[in-house]
Amino acid sequence: MAERVGVWIIGAYGDVAVTAMLGARAIARGLAGSTGLVTELPELKPLDLAPVASLVFGGCDVRQERVARRAWQIHRDHGVIPSPVLEAVAPELEGIDDVISEGLAREAPATASAALGTLRQAVGRVTEAIARFRERASVERVVVMNLASTEPPVPDSPAHHSLAAFEAALDADDASAVSASVLYAYAAMRAGCAYVNFTPSRGPRVAALGELAHARRVPYCGSDGKTGETLVKTALAPMFVQRNLRVLAWLGYNLLGNSDGRVLADPAARESKLASKGNVLPAILGYSPDTKVGIEYVPSLTDWKTAWDFIHFEGFLGTRMAMQFTWQGCDSMLAAPLVLDLARLAELALRRGEAGFMTHTACFFKDPIGVAEQSLAAQFQLLLDYAGTA
């Protein structure tokens, strides 16, 4: 029997988290196939990845909920997850609530709620929650996965530039330098966990935490899972380069109705998402066409998102042409398998003693840490190279 692997999810009651947990249990019972799981591709078989069935879940959330109840709500609201599958795995989902603790608000921890206490006390709460989960789940290795709502951008601070300066900011209770996502990443690394930032929030993207990751010999990756419009964009944009066609304008409009869309209706949170999505085209094309990315919250869409893109480009003899595409997908069903992929890849890196950036995971993210390459094919080649099957 395979060794159990802990996956501690920040935002454990969110749609993506619940779908990932339910999906893992369904796969373990033979009730679902592996479609959507990148790590099940034949090219990645040489990797000694933990079986999906070995993943054990816990985490935290700012909401008071129940995993099974949220799963049924997703089924009713979004018209996904077959009832027989949900009925079969619901008893296993009910046990997860025992290892889901109270989370930190997305604002700076020291100012969000007096109950959180100081920054050091907040760090202690997170590390203690991870330790309790590790003990109760009987797991040695834990992957911490940030699936929480997007934070507003965190301004750069001298406290981010070195681990010593960051530790000093914690001691001084300087909340201006430490958002919840940064604090979670710090606490996870201190606890010896691998860390995956599936959100556009700052999280581990500060030099101080890169230093900590190497000191603690833990791997990490991010940022912002690539599941929809940007996935298509990073596959399509290289075509214009390879045909020597000049992109004049690329406009994209995203409509979504889930909790992610509700959070992104906040201009401050939307700024983080737009910054993450906006890096793609200049990196691939080598220049900056006229671009616009819009994000609109449409509650009636629930978990279904639509992206419409218009591309104006120039070809031979200055002839101007256009292309459009529409992407429609269920957000949680696109993201959840990637959560399982990244948990398996992060656990393998942790088991191998790898530290720092997991650059081979670039194909999973809009804004990959430590990788400038944005072409999906080139990013996927990094994963194949890691697997030794190139």
C-alpha positions in Angstrom: 0.0 0.0 0.0 1.3 3.4 -1.0 2.5 5.9 1.7 -0.2 8.5 2.5 0.5 12.1 1.5 -1.0 15.1 3.2 -2.5 17.9 1.2 -3.4 20.9 3.4 -5.6 23.4 1.4 -6.0 27.1 2.2 -9.6 27.8 1.1 -10.7 24.2 1.8 -14.4 24.9 1.4 -14.0 26.6 -2.0 -15.4 25.0 -5.2 -12.0 24.1 -6.6 -10.9 22.5 -3.3 -14.0 20.5 -2.7 -14.1 19.3 -6.3 -10.4 18.2 -6.1 -11.1 16.3 -2.8 -14.2 14.7 -4.2 -12.4 13.8 -7.4 -9.5 12.2 -5.6 -11.8 10.0 -3.6 -13.9 9.1 -6.7 -10.7 8.1 -8.6 -9.5 6.0 -5.6 -12.8 4.1 -5.6 -12.7 3.5 -9.4 -15.7 5.8 -9.9 -13.9 8.3 -12.2 -11.2 8.2 -14.8 -8.1 10.3 -15.1 -9.2 12.6 -17.9 -7.9 16.1 -17.1 -4.9 14.9 -15.0 -1.7 15.9 -16.7 0.3 13.6 -14.4 -1.5 10.6 -15.9 -0.1 11.2 -19.4 2.1 8.3 -20.6 5.1 10.6 -21.0 5.1 11.2 -17.2 4.9 7.6 -16.2 8.7 7.4 -15.4 8.0 9.8 -12.5 7.5 8.0 -9.2 4.4 10.0 -8.3 2.3 9.2 -5.3 -1.0 7.6 -6.4 -4.1 9.9 -6.3 -5.6 7.4 -3.9 -2.8 8.1 -1.4 -3.7 11.8 -1.0 -5.2 12.8 2.4 -6.8 16.2 2.7 -7.1 18.8 5.3 -6.7 22.6 5.5 -8.3 25.8 6.6 -11.0 28.3 5.6 -12.4 31.6 6.9 -15.9 30.1 6.4 -17.7 27.6 8.7 -18.9 24.9 6.3 -19.0 21.1 5.7 -17.2 19.5 2.7 -20.0 17.1 1.8 -22.6 19.8 2.1 -20.5 22.1 -0.2 -20.2 19.2 -2.7 -23.9 18.8 -2.9 -24.3 22.5 -3.3 -21.8 22.4 -6.2 -23.9 19.6 -7.7 -27.1 21.5 -7.4 -25.9 24.9 -8.5 -23.5 24.0 -11.3 -25.1 20.8 -12.7 -21.9 18.9 -12.3 -20.7 15.8 -10.4 -22.9 12.7 -11.0 -25.2 12.0 -8.1 -24.1 8.3 -7.8 -20.5 9.4 -7.4 -21.3 12.0 -4.8 -23.4 9.6 -2.8 -20.6 7.0 -2.8 -17.9 9.4 -1.6 -19.9 11.6 0.7 -19.1 9.6 3.8 -15.4 10.0 3.2 -15.8 13.8 2.6 -17.5 14.1 6.0 -14.4 13.0 7.8 -12.3 15.8 6.3 -14.1 18.5 8.3 -12.3 17.3 11.4 -8.9 18.5 10.0 -10.1 21.9 8.6 -9.2 24.7 10.9 -10.1 28.4 11.0 -8.3 30.4 8.3 -6.8 33.9 8.1 -8.6 36.7 6.4 -7.1 37.9 3.1 -6.3 41.3 4.5 -3.1 41.7 6.5 -3.5 39.3 9.4 -2.7 41.7 12.2 -5.3 44.2 11.1 -8.1 41.9 9.8 -9.3 40.7 13.2 -8.1 41.4 16.7 -8.7 37.7 17.5 -5.8 36.8 15.3 -3.3 38.5 17.6 0.2 39.4 16.4 1.8 38.2 13.2 3.9 35.7 15.2 0.8 34.4 16.8 -0.9 34.0 13.4 2.2 32.1 12.2 1.9 29.9 15.2 -1.7 29.1 14.5 -1.0 28.0 11.0 2.0 25.8 11.9 0.1 24.3 14.8 -2.8 23.5 12.5 -0.5 21.8 10.0 1.2 19.8 12.8 -2.2 18.6 14.0 -3.2 17.6 10.5 0.1 15.8 10.0 -0.4 13.8 13.3 -4.1 13.0 12.8 -3.7 12.0 9.2 -0.5 10.0 10.0 1.5 11.6 7.2 5.1 12.5 7.1 5.1 14.8 4.0 2.6 17.6 3.5 1.9 19.8 0.5 0.3 23.2 1.4 -1.9 24.4 -1.5 -3.2 28.0 -1.6 -6.7 27.9 -3.3 -8.0 31.0 -1.3 -9.6 34.1 -2.8 -7.3 36.5 -4.7 -5.7 39.2 -2.5 -5.1 42.8 -3.6 -1.5 43.4 -4.7 1.1 43.6 -1.8 3.5 46.5 -2.3 7.2 45.7 -2.3 8.8 46.2 1.0 12.4 46.1 2.4 11.1 43.3 4.6 10.7 41.1 1.5 14.3 41.4 0.4 15.9 39.0 2.9 14.9 36.4 5.4 16.5 38.4 8.2 14.5 41.5 7.3 11.3 39.5 7.0 11.8 37.9 10.4 12.4 41.4 11.9 9.1 42.6 10.4 7.3 39.6 12.0 8.9 40.4 15.3 7.9 44.1 15.0 4.4 43.0 14.0 4.6 45.1 10.8 1.4 44.0 9.0 2.1 46.3 6.1 4.7 43.9 4.7 2.8 40.6 5.4 -0.5 39.7 3.8 -2.2 36.4 4.6 -0.8 34.7 1.5 2.7 35.6 2.4 2.2 34.5 6.0 0.8 31.2 4.9 3.8 30.5 2.6 6.2 31.4 5.4 4.4 29.2 7.9 4.2 26.3 5.5 7.9 26.5 4.7 8.9 26.7 8.3 6.8 23.6 8.9 8.9 21.8 6.2 6.0 21.6 3.7 6.1 21.9 -0.1 4.1 25.0 -1.2 1.9 25.5 -4.2 0.4 29.0 -4.9 -2.6 28.4 -7.3 -3.7 32.0 -6.9 -2.3 35.4 -8.2 -1.7 36.5 -4.6 1.9 37.4 -3.6 2.5 34.4 -1.5 6.0 33.0 -1.9 7.0 35.5 -4.5 9.3 37.4 -2.2 13.1 36.9 -2.0 12.9 36.3 1.8 10.8 33.2 1.2 13.0 31.9 -1.6 15.8 32.1 1.0 13.7 30.3 3.5 12.8 27.5 1.0 16.4 26.8 0.4 17.3 26.9 4.1 14.4 24.4 4.9 15.0 22.3 1.8 11.4 22.6 0.5 10.1 23.1 -3.0 7.5 25.6 -4.1 5.7 26.8 -7.2 3.1 29.2 -8.6 1.5 31.5 -9.4 -2.1 31.6 -10.6 -3.4 28.4 -12.2 -3.8 28.5 -15.9 -7.1 26.9 -16.8 -9.0 29.0 -19.4 -8.4 32.0 -21.6 -4.7 32.2 -20.8 -4.2 28.5 -21.4 -5.5 29.0 -25.0 -3.5 32.2 -25.4 -0.2 30.6 -24.5 -0.9 27.8 -27.0 -2.1 30.1 -29.8 0.2 33.1 -29.6 3.3 31.2 -30.7 1.6 30.4 -34.0 1.7 34.1 -34.9 5.4 34.1 -34.1 6.1 31.0 -36.1 4.2 32.3 -39.2 5.9 35.8 -38.8 2.5 37.5 -38.5 2.3 40.7 -36.5 -0.3 40.9 -33.8 -1.7 44.4 -33.7 -4.3 44.0 -31.0 -5.5 41.2 -28.7 -8.6 41.9 -26.6 -10.0 39.4 -24.2 -13.2 39.5 -22.1 -13.8 37.1 -19.3 -17.3 36.4 -17.7 -17.6 34.3 -14.6 -20.1 33.9 -11.9 -18.6 31.9 -9.0 -17.0 33.2 -5.8 -13.8 33.9 -7.8 -15.8 36.3 -10.0 -17.4 37.9 -6.9 -14.0 38.5 -5.4 -12.6 39.9 -8.7 -15.4 42.4 -8.8 -13.3 44.2 -6.2 -11.0 46.5 -8.2 -8.0 45.9 -5.9 -8.3 42.1 -6.2 -8.9 42.3 -9.9 -5.6 44.2 -10.2 -3.7 41.2 -9.0 -5.4 38.9 -11.6 -4.9 41.3 -14.5 -1.2 41.7 -13.7 -0.9 37.9 -13.7 -2.7 37.6 -17.1 -1.0 40.6 -18.6 2.6 39.2 -18.7 1.9 36.6 -21.4 1.8 38.2 -24.8 4.9 40.4 -24.6 6.9 37.4 -23.4 5.8 35.3 -26.3 5.6 37.9 -29.1 8.7 39.9 -28.1 6.7 43.1 -28.3 3.6 44.6 -26.8 0.5 44.8 -29.0 -2.6 46.8 -28.1 -4.2 44.7 -25.4 -7.1 44.8 -23.1 -8.3 42.1 -20.6 -11.7 42.5 -19.0 -13.2 40.5 -16.2 -16.9 40.8 -15.4 -18.9 39.1 -12.6 -22.1 37.5 -13.9 -23.7 35.7 -11.0 -26.1 33.7 -13.2 -23.2 31.9 -14.8 -22.3 30.2 -11.5 -19.1 28.1 -12.0 -19.3 28.3 -15.8 -16.9 30.9 -17.3 -16.8 32.3 -20.8 -13.8 34.0 -22.4 -14.2 35.8 -25.8 -11.0 36.9 -27.5 -10.5 39.1 -30.6 -7.1 39.1 -32.3 -6.3 41.7 -35.0 -3.1 40.8 -37.0 -1.1 41.9 -40.0 0.2 39.6 -42.7 1.8 39.7 -46.2 1.8 43.0 -48.0 0.3 44.7 -44.9 -3.0 42.8 -45.2 -4.9 43.0 -41.9 -6.9 40.0 -40.8 -8.7 38.9 -37.6 -9.4 35.9 -35.5 -11.8 35.2 -32.7 -12.3 32.4 -30.3 -14.7 31.6 -27.5 -13.8 29.4 -24.5 -16.5 28.1 -22.3 -15.7 25.8 -19.4 -16.6 24.8 -15.8 -14.0 26.5 -13.7 -13.8 24.0 -10.9 -13.6 21.0 -13.3 -10.7 22.7 -15.2 -8.8 23.6 -12.0 -9.4 20.6 -9.7 -7.3 18.0 -11.7 -4.4 20.5 -11.8 -4.6 20.7 -8.0 -4.1 17.0 -7.8 -1.3 17.1 -10.4 0.5 19.8 -8.5 0.1 18.0 -5.2 1.7 14.9 -6.7 4.5 16.8 -8.3 5.2 18.9 -5.2 5.3 15.8 -3.0 7.7 14.1 -5.3 10.0 17.2 -5.2 9.8 17.2 -1.4 10.5 13.5 -1.2 13.6 14.0 -3.4 14.9 16.8 -1.3 14.6 19.4 -4.1 14.5 23.0 -2.9 13.3 26.3 -4.4 11.5 26.9 -7.6 9.7 23.9 -9.2 10.4 25.4 -12.7 9.1 22.2 -14.4 5.6 23.1 -13.3 5.5 26.3 -15.4 2.8 24.9 -17.8 0.3 24.9 -14.9 0.6 28.7 -14.2 -0.2 32.1 -15.8 2.8 33.7 -14.1 5.3 30.9 -13.3 7.8 31.6 -10.6 11.4 31.5 -11.9 10.4 30.9 -15.5 10.3 33.7 -18.2 9.1 31.4 -20.9 5.3 31.7 -21.6 4.7 29.4 -24.6 2.6 26.4 -23.4 4.5 24.0 -25.6 7.9 25.2 -24.4 6.7 25.1 -20.8 5.4 21.6 -21.2 8.8 20.6 -22.5 10.2 21.6 -19.2 8.0 19.0 -17.5 8.9 16.3 -20.0 12.6 17.1 -19.5 12.0 16.7 -15.7 10.4 13.4 -16.4 13.4 12.3 -18.5 11.2 11.5 -21.5 12.1 14.3 -23.8 
